[in-house]
Amino acid sequence: MRLIALLILVTPGIIATLGIKLIRDTLFGISHPIFFHISIQFIVGVLFLLGGIAFIGGFIRHRDKKRKQTNGRF
């Protein structure tokens, strides 16, 4: 069961890392053949980064809320 939970947390981390790589490659002018234009590559990288961070943050917040470790609204 812990292995499944670990995989659920590692997958968004890998996606966020891929987003950082795509953003970095865009800034250095390296285009990947999957994307039609370099700006699309940047947008996809930002979405991957924000999505991965949001998922991990939501998971941590949900866990803390379940254990009653949060104060008030946040």
A tleap script that builds the chain and sets N, CA, C and O, in Angstrom:
source leaprc.protein.ff14SB
mol = sequence {
  NMET ARG LEU ILE ALA LEU LEU ILE LEU VAL
  THR PRO GLY ILE ILE ALA THR LEU GLY ILE
  LYS LEU ILE ARG ASP THR LEU PHE GLY ILE
  SER HIE PRO ILE PHE PHE HIE ILE SER ILE
  GLN PHE ILE VAL GLY VAL LEU PHE LEU LEU
  GLY GLY ILE ALA PHE ILE GLY GLY PHE ILE
  ARG HIE ARG ASP LYS LYS ARG LYS GLN THR
  ASN GLY ARG CPHE
}
set mol.1.N position { 0.811 -1.185 0.000 }
set mol.1.CA position { 0.000 0.000 0.000 }
set mol.1.C position { 0.864 1.263 0.000 }
set mol.1.O position { 0.536 2.250 -0.658 }
set mol.2.N position { 1.961 1.221 0.737 }
set mol.2.CA position { 2.855 2.376 0.762 }
set mol.2.C position { 3.538 2.579 -0.584 }
set mol.2.O position { 3.849 3.709 -0.962 }
set mol.3.N position { 3.770 1.494 -1.303 }
set mol.3.CA position { 4.393 1.595 -2.619 }
set mol.3.C position { 3.462 2.337 -3.593 }
set mol.3.O position { 3.916 3.154 -4.394 }
set mol.4.N position { 2.189 2.050 -3.516 }
set mol.4.CA position { 1.229 2.733 -4.383 }
set mol.4.C position { 1.173 4.217 -4.041 }
set mol.4.O position { 1.123 5.059 -4.937 }
set mol.5.N position { 1.181 4.543 -2.740 }
set mol.5.CA position { 1.177 5.947 -2.325 }
set mol.5.C position { 2.452 6.648 -2.792 }
set mol.5.O position { 2.408 7.807 -3.205 }
set mol.6.N position { 3.568 5.961 -2.730 }
set mol.6.CA position { 4.830 6.541 -3.196 }
set mol.6.C position { 4.771 6.812 -4.699 }
set mol.6.O position { 5.214 7.866 -5.157 }
set mol.7.N position { 4.235 5.880 -5.459 }
set mol.7.CA position { 4.111 6.082 -6.909 }
set mol.7.C position { 3.168 7.233 -7.240 }
set mol.7.O position { 3.389 7.964 -8.205 }
set mol.8.N position { 2.111 7.394 -6.435 }
set mol.8.CA position { 1.177 8.490 -6.666 }
set mol.8.C position { 1.860 9.833 -6.438 }
set mol.8.O position { 1.531 10.807 -7.114 }
set mol.9.N position { 2.806 9.908 -5.498 }
set mol.9.CA position { 3.514 11.161 -5.243 }
set mol.9.C position { 4.701 11.368 -6.172 }
set mol.9.O position { 5.032 12.510 -6.491 }
set mol.10.N position { 5.341 10.310 -6.609 }
set mol.10.CA position { 6.521 10.438 -7.464 }
set mol.10.C position { 6.132 10.843 -8.889 }
set mol.10.O position { 6.857 11.603 -9.531 }
set mol.11.N position { 5.020 10.355 -9.377 }
set mol.11.CA position { 4.594 10.657 -10.746 }
set mol.11.C position { 4.388 12.156 -10.986 }
set mol.11.O position { 4.906 12.665 -11.980 }
set mol.12.N position { 3.662 12.896 -10.134 }
set mol.12.CA position { 3.568 14.341 -10.355 }
set mol.12.C position { 4.908 15.048 -10.179 }
set mol.12.O position { 5.150 16.075 -10.812 }
set mol.13.N position { 5.770 14.519 -9.340 }
set mol.13.CA position { 7.108 15.092 -9.201 }
set mol.13.C position { 7.909 14.963 -10.484 }
set mol.13.O position { 8.624 15.886 -10.873 }
set mol.14.N position { 7.790 13.828 -11.136 }
set mol.14.CA position { 8.478 13.623 -12.415 }
set mol.14.C position { 7.884 14.534 -13.484 }
set mol.14.O position { 8.617 15.078 -14.311 }
set mol.15.N position { 6.573 14.703 -13.475 }
set mol.15.CA position { 5.923 15.587 -14.443 }
set mol.15.C position { 6.368 17.034 -14.222 }
set mol.15.O position { 6.622 17.759 -15.184 }
set mol.16.N position { 6.464 17.458 -12.950 }
set mol.16.CA position { 6.933 18.815 -12.657 }
set mol.16.C position { 8.380 18.989 -13.102 }
set mol.16.O position { 8.748 20.051 -13.605 }
set mol.17.N position { 9.200 17.964 -12.924 }
set mol.17.CA position { 10.593 18.017 -13.372 }
set mol.17.C position { 10.670 18.134 -14.895 }
set mol.17.O position { 11.503 18.870 -15.425 }
set mol.18.N position { 9.811 17.416 -15.584 }
set mol.18.CA position { 9.750 17.519 -17.040 }
set mol.18.C position { 9.337 18.928 -17.458 }
set mol.18.O position { 9.839 19.460 -18.448 }
set mol.19.N position { 8.415 19.531 -16.696 }
set mol.19.CA position { 8.013 20.905 -16.980 }
set mol.19.C position { 9.175 21.874 -16.835 }
set mol.19.O position { 9.337 22.771 -17.663 }
set mol.20.N position { 9.991 21.705 -15.787 }
set mol.20.CA position { 11.175 22.553 -15.605 }
set mol.20.C position { 12.129 22.377 -16.770 }
set mol.20.O position { 12.707 23.350 -17.254 }
set mol.21.N position { 12.300 21.136 -17.227 }
set mol.21.CA position { 13.200 20.871 -18.350 }
set mol.21.C position { 12.695 21.537 -19.628 }
set mol.21.O position { 13.480 22.108 -20.385 }
set mol.22.N position { 11.385 21.465 -19.869 }
set mol.22.CA position { 10.832 22.096 -21.069 }
set mol.22.C position { 10.989 23.611 -21.028 }
set mol.22.O position { 11.302 24.233 -22.043 }
set mol.23.N position { 10.773 24.206 -19.857 }
set mol.23.CA position { 10.954 25.654 -19.721 }
set mol.23.C position { 12.411 26.028 -19.952 }
set mol.23.O position { 12.701 26.994 -20.657 }
set mol.24.N position { 13.321 25.273 -19.368 }
set mol.24.CA position { 14.757 25.546 -19.540 }
set mol.24.C position { 15.167 25.412 -21.001 }
set mol.24.O position { 15.907 26.250 -21.518 }
set mol.25.N position { 14.693 24.365 -21.668 }
set mol.25.CA position { 15.026 24.180 -23.077 }
set mol.25.C position { 14.469 25.308 -23.939 }
set mol.25.O position { 15.097 25.710 -24.919 }
set mol.26.N position { 13.302 25.817 -23.583 }
set mol.26.CA position { 12.728 26.944 -24.318 }
set mol.26.C position { 13.588 28.186 -24.163 }
set mol.26.O position { 13.834 28.900 -25.136 }
set mol.27.N position { 14.047 28.447 -22.946 }
set mol.27.CA position { 14.866 29.634 -22.711 }
set mol.27.C position { 16.206 29.559 -23.439 }
set mol.27.O position { 16.756 30.590 -23.825 }
set mol.28.N position { 16.738 28.348 -23.630 }
set mol.28.CA position { 17.996 28.193 -24.350 }
set mol.28.C position { 17.799 27.952 -25.839 }
set mol.28.O position { 18.774 27.780 -26.571 }
set mol.29.N position { 16.548 27.938 -26.299 }
set mol.29.CA position { 16.274 27.816 -27.727 }
set mol.29.C position { 16.316 26.405 -28.274 }
set mol.29.O position { 16.453 26.218 -29.483 }
set mol.30.N position { 16.203 25.413 -27.418 }
set mol.30.CA position { 16.206 24.013 -27.856 }
set mol.30.C position { 14.756 23.589 -28.066 }
set mol.30.O position { 13.965 23.583 -27.123 }
set mol.31.N position { 14.413 23.240 -29.287 }
set mol.31.CA position { 13.041 22.859 -29.608 }
set mol.31.C position { 12.945 21.342 -29.738 }
set mol.31.O position { 13.808 20.702 -30.338 }
set mol.32.N position { 11.886 20.780 -29.168 }
set mol.32.CA position { 11.636 19.349 -29.290 }
set mol.32.C position { 10.696 19.110 -30.467 }
set mol.32.O position { 9.803 19.921 -30.709 }
set mol.33.N position { 10.875 18.023 -31.198 }
set mol.33.CA position { 10.058 17.808 -32.406 }
set mol.33.C position { 8.578 17.547 -32.123 }
set mol.33.O position { 7.765 17.594 -33.046 }
set mol.34.N position { 8.213 17.279 -30.884 }
set mol.34.CA position { 6.810 17.024 -30.548 }
set mol.34.C position { 5.981 18.298 -30.684 }
set mol.34.O position { 4.820 18.248 -31.088 }
set mol.35.N position { 6.577 19.431 -30.348 }
set mol.35.CA position { 5.855 20.701 -30.311 }
set mol.35.C position { 6.026 21.444 -31.634 }
set mol.35.O position { 7.094 21.410 -32.246 }
set mol.36.N position { 4.962 22.111 -32.064 }
set mol.36.CA position { 4.983 22.832 -33.334 }
set mol.36.C position { 5.782 24.121 -33.242 }
set mol.36.O position { 6.479 24.496 -34.185 }
set mol.37.N position { 5.683 24.791 -32.117 }
set mol.37.CA position { 6.339 26.082 -31.945 }
set mol.37.C position { 6.956 26.113 -30.552 }
set mol.37.O position { 6.494 25.425 -29.642 }
set mol.38.N position { 7.991 26.906 -30.398 }
set mol.38.CA position { 8.706 26.941 -29.127 }
set mol.38.C position { 7.857 27.548 -28.007 }
set mol.38.O position { 8.058 27.220 -26.837 }
set mol.39.N position { 6.920 28.420 -28.348 }
set mol.39.CA position { 6.058 29.003 -27.312 }
set mol.39.C position { 5.069 27.965 -26.770 }
set mol.39.O position { 4.705 28.013 -25.595 }
set mol.40.N position { 4.638 27.041 -27.610 }
set mol.40.CA position { 3.770 25.954 -27.148 }
set mol.40.C position { 4.538 25.072 -26.175 }
set mol.40.O position { 3.976 24.601 -25.187 }
set mol.41.N position { 5.802 24.850 -26.446 }
set mol.41.CA position { 6.654 24.067 -25.553 }
set mol.41.C position { 6.748 24.746 -24.182 }
set mol.41.O position { 6.700 24.073 -23.152 }
set mol.42.N position { 6.881 26.067 -24.169 }
set mol.42.CA position { 6.962 26.811 -22.916 }
set mol.42.C position { 5.651 26.707 -22.137 }
set mol.42.O position { 5.662 26.497 -20.925 }
set mol.43.N position { 4.537 26.852 -22.825 }
set mol.43.CA position { 3.228 26.784 -22.164 }
set mol.43.C position { 2.996 25.398 -21.572 }
set mol.43.O position { 2.508 25.282 -20.448 }
set mol.44.N position { 3.336 24.355 -22.307 }
set mol.44.CA position { 3.184 22.993 -21.799 }
set mol.44.C position { 4.101 22.780 -20.588 }
set mol.44.O position { 3.705 22.131 -19.620 }
set mol.45.N position { 5.304 23.316 -20.638 }
set mol.45.CA position { 6.216 23.210 -19.507 }
set mol.45.C position { 5.675 23.881 -18.260 }
set mol.45.O position { 5.783 23.337 -17.161 }
set mol.46.N position { 5.091 25.067 -18.423 }
set mol.46.CA position { 4.508 25.774 -17.276 }
set mol.46.C position { 3.315 24.995 -16.723 }
set mol.46.O position { 3.151 24.897 -15.506 }
set mol.47.N position { 2.487 24.445 -17.600 }
set mol.47.CA position { 1.338 23.661 -17.143 }
set mol.47.C position { 1.784 22.409 -16.393 }
set mol.47.O position { 1.208 22.068 -15.361 }
set mol.48.N position { 2.806 21.722 -16.904 }
set mol.48.CA position { 3.329 20.544 -16.210 }
set mol.48.C position { 3.876 20.915 -14.836 }
set mol.48.O position { 3.615 20.226 -13.850 }
set mol.49.N position { 4.631 22.002 -14.776 }
set mol.49.CA position { 5.216 22.435 -13.515 }
set mol.49.C position { 4.139 22.803 -12.501 }
set mol.49.O position { 4.167 22.330 -11.365 }
set mol.50.N position { 3.199 23.636 -12.903 }
set mol.50.CA position { 2.145 24.057 -11.984 }
set mol.50.C position { 1.233 22.893 -11.584 }
set mol.50.O position { 0.809 22.801 -10.432 }
set mol.51.N position { 0.937 22.017 -12.526 }
set mol.51.CA position { 0.097 20.859 -12.215 }
set mol.51.C position { 0.753 19.912 -11.224 }
set mol.51.O position { 0.100 19.427 -10.300 }
set mol.52.N position { 2.035 19.649 -11.411 }
set mol.52.CA position { 2.748 18.770 -10.486 }
set mol.52.C position { 2.854 19.357 -9.099 }
set mol.52.O position { 2.639 18.658 -8.109 }
set mol.53.N position { 3.183 20.636 -9.015 }
set mol.53.CA position { 3.297 21.289 -7.710 }
set mol.53.C position { 1.929 21.371 -7.029 }
set mol.53.O position { 1.827 21.162 -5.820 }
set mol.54.N position { 0.889 21.673 -7.790 }
set mol.54.CA position { -0.458 21.762 -7.220 }
set mol.54.C position { -0.918 20.409 -6.682 }
set mol.54.O position { -1.543 20.344 -5.624 }
set mol.55.N position { -0.617 19.334 -7.399 }
set mol.55.CA position { -1.030 18.007 -6.942 }
set mol.55.C position { -0.313 17.634 -5.650 }
set mol.55.O position { -0.944 17.159 -4.706 }
set mol.56.N position { 0.987 17.842 -5.603 }
set mol.56.CA position { 1.746 17.506 -4.393 }
set mol.56.C position { 1.300 18.383 -3.221 }
set mol.56.O position { 1.139 17.891 -2.104 }
set mol.57.N position { 1.102 19.682 -3.472 }
set mol.57.CA position { 0.635 20.574 -2.420 }
set mol.57.C position { -0.752 20.205 -1.919 }
set mol.57.O position { -1.014 20.250 -0.717 }
set mol.58.N position { -1.635 19.843 -2.827 }
set mol.58.CA position { -2.976 19.415 -2.430 }
set mol.58.C position { -2.950 18.134 -1.629 }
set mol.58.O position { -3.721 17.974 -0.682 }
set mol.59.N position { -2.075 17.222 -1.998 }
set mol.59.CA position { -1.946 15.972 -1.252 }
set mol.59.C position { -1.459 16.236 0.163 }
set mol.59.O position { -1.990 15.669 1.118 }
set mol.60.N position { -0.445 17.096 0.308 }
set mol.60.CA position { 0.089 17.415 1.637 }
set mol.60.C position { -0.962 18.132 2.471 }
set mol.60.O position { -1.110 17.847 3.659 }
set mol.61.N position { -1.698 19.066 1.855 }
set mol.61.CA position { -2.734 19.787 2.590 }
set mol.61.C position { -3.845 18.842 3.035 }
set mol.61.O position { -4.335 18.943 4.160 }
set mol.62.N position { -4.243 17.927 2.157 }
set mol.62.CA position { -5.284 16.964 2.506 }
set mol.62.C position { -4.836 16.064 3.657 }
set mol.62.O position { -5.611 15.779 4.569 }
set mol.63.N position { -3.586 15.623 3.608 }
set mol.63.CA position { -3.054 14.772 4.669 }
set mol.63.C position { -3.003 15.512 6.000 }
set mol.63.O position { -3.382 14.962 7.034 }
set mol.64.N position { -2.535 16.758 5.977 }
set mol.64.CA position { -2.460 17.546 7.205 }
set mol.64.C position { -3.847 17.863 7.752 }
set mol.64.O position { -4.053 17.873 8.966 }
set mol.65.N position { -4.791 18.120 6.860 }
set mol.65.CA position { -6.149 18.405 7.299 }
set mol.65.C position { -6.774 17.163 7.934 }
set mol.65.O position { -7.516 17.262 8.911 }
set mol.66.N position { -6.471 16.012 7.379 }
set mol.66.CA position { -6.995 14.763 7.906 }
set mol.66.C position { -6.412 14.467 9.292 }
set mol.66.O position { -7.096 13.902 10.146 }
set mol.67.N position { -5.166 14.842 9.512 }
set mol.67.CA position { -4.516 14.622 10.824 }
set mol.67.C position { -4.725 15.783 11.779 }
set mol.67.O position { -4.157 15.799 12.871 }
set mol.68.N position { -5.530 16.750 11.380 }
set mol.68.CA position { -5.856 17.925 12.185 }
set mol.68.C position { -4.614 18.724 12.566 }
set mol.68.O position { -4.461 19.121 13.721 }
set mol.69.N position { -3.728 18.963 11.600 }
set mol.69.CA position { -2.520 19.727 11.825 }
set mol.69.C position { -2.580 21.116 11.180 }
set mol.69.O position { -1.584 21.839 11.177 }
set mol.70.N position { -3.721 21.485 10.644 }
set mol.70.CA position { -3.843 22.795 10.025 }
set mol.70.C position { -4.520 23.759 10.991 }
set mol.70.O position { -5.297 23.346 11.852 }
set mol.71.N position { -4.224 25.028 10.842 }
set mol.71.CA position { -4.848 26.049 11.675 }
set mol.71.C position { -5.769 26.893 10.812 }
set mol.71.O position { -5.316 27.577 9.895 }
set mol.72.N position { -7.051 26.843 11.104 }
set mol.72.CA position { -7.999 27.708 10.426 }
set mol.72.C position { -8.164 27.419 8.950 }
set mol.72.O position { -8.336 26.273 8.533 }
set mol.73.N position { -8.106 28.490 8.166 }
set mol.73.CA position { -8.424 28.401 6.747 }
set mol.73.C position { -7.346 27.657 5.961 }
set mol.73.O position { -7.659 26.792 5.142 }
set mol.74.N position { -6.087 27.987 6.205 }
set mol.74.CA position { -5.008 27.316 5.489 }
set mol.74.C position { -4.190 26.523 6.460 }
set mol.74.O position { -3.221 25.874 6.066 }
savepdb mol mol.pdb
quit
